[in-house]
Amino acid sequence: MCARLDVKNSETQDAQNLHLTVTLWLISAANNEKAIVGINYQPPTVVPGADLAKLQRAVCMLSNTTAIAEAWARLDHKFDLMYAKRAFVHWLVFEKNFSQ
């Protein structure tokens, strides 16, 4: 059952003027497993006082399998190993100081 929603004309105009530019990659693996990775060049909304940093772009991924979790776990483990050696930390400190 669908509910009818009344929308003001100005809200409709605002919705029609929204544009989203996304760059997409289609990653294909064995057994027809696919993942779509997209970069959104519109800066994400930032809540003042929140823990999230202000960014220029965002990444989103959709996958048709849960096997992608293993790949992310491996990547996370590799990042943790590099972070333990303090690799690239100077970049993060620079970005934090630069953004403030």
C-alpha positions as CSV (number, residue, x, y, z in Angstrom):
1,M,0.0,0.0,0.0
2,C,1.4,3.4,-1.0
3,A,0.9,6.5,1.0
4,R,0.3,9.8,-0.8
5,L,2.8,12.6,0.2
6,D,2.1,16.2,-0.4
7,V,5.2,18.1,-1.3
8,K,5.5,21.8,-1.6
9,N,6.4,23.2,-5.0
10,S,9.7,24.8,-3.7
11,E,10.8,21.4,-2.3
12,T,10.1,19.8,-5.6
13,Q,12.2,22.5,-7.4
14,D,15.1,21.9,-4.9
15,A,15.0,18.2,-5.6
16,Q,15.0,18.7,-9.3
17,N,18.1,21.0,-9.1
18,L,20.2,18.4,-7.2
19,H,23.0,16.9,-9.2
20,L,25.3,14.1,-8.2
21,T,28.6,13.4,-10.0
22,V,29.9,9.9,-9.3
23,T,32.8,8.1,-10.9
24,L,32.1,4.3,-11.0
25,W,34.2,1.2,-11.3
26,L,32.8,-2.2,-11.8
27,I,35.0,-4.8,-10.2
28,S,34.4,-8.3,-11.4
29,A,35.7,-11.4,-9.6
30,A,35.2,-15.2,-9.9
31,N,31.8,-16.7,-9.9
32,N,30.0,-13.6,-11.2
33,E,30.7,-11.7,-7.9
34,K,30.7,-8.0,-8.6
35,A,31.3,-4.9,-6.7
36,I,30.7,-1.3,-7.7
37,V,32.9,1.4,-6.3
38,G,32.0,5.0,-6.7
39,I,33.7,8.3,-5.8
40,N,31.3,11.2,-5.0
41,Y,33.0,14.5,-5.7
42,Q,30.4,16.4,-3.7
43,P,31.8,17.0,-0.1
44,P,29.9,15.0,2.5
45,T,27.9,17.0,5.1
46,V,29.8,17.6,8.3
47,V,28.2,18.1,11.6
48,P,30.0,20.8,13.7
49,G,31.7,19.3,16.7
50,A,31.5,15.7,15.4
51,D,34.4,13.4,15.1
52,L,34.3,13.2,11.3
53,A,36.7,15.3,9.4
54,K,35.7,17.6,6.6
55,L,36.4,15.9,3.3
56,Q,36.4,16.9,-0.4
57,R,35.0,13.6,-1.7
58,A,33.5,10.3,-0.5
59,V,33.7,6.7,-1.6
60,C,30.9,4.2,-1.6
61,M,30.9,0.5,-2.6
62,L,28.1,-1.9,-3.3
63,S,28.7,-5.7,-3.6
64,N,26.5,-8.6,-4.4
65,T,28.4,-11.0,-2.1
66,T,29.6,-11.1,1.5
67,A,32.9,-12.4,0.3
68,I,34.1,-8.8,0.0
69,A,34.3,-8.7,3.8
70,E,37.4,-10.9,3.6
71,A,39.1,-8.5,1.2
72,W,38.3,-5.6,3.4
73,A,39.6,-7.5,6.5
74,R,42.9,-8.2,4.7
75,L,43.2,-4.5,3.7
76,D,42.4,-3.5,7.3
77,H,45.0,-5.8,8.6
78,K,47.7,-4.4,6.2
79,F,46.7,-0.9,7.3
80,D,47.1,-1.8,10.9
81,L,50.6,-3.3,10.3
82,M,51.6,-0.1,8.5
83,Y,50.1,2.1,11.2
84,A,52.0,0.2,13.8
85,K,55.2,1.2,12.0
86,R,53.9,4.8,11.9
87,A,53.9,4.7,8.1
88,F,52.1,7.7,6.6
89,V,51.2,9.2,10.0
90,H,53.0,12.4,9.1
91,W,50.5,12.9,6.2
92,L,47.6,12.5,8.6
93,V,49.1,14.9,11.0
94,F,49.7,17.4,8.2
95,E,46.1,17.1,6.9
96,K,44.7,17.6,10.4
97,N,46.8,20.7,11.0
98,F,46.1,22.0,7.5
99,S,42.3,21.6,7.7
100,Q,42.1,23.6,11.0
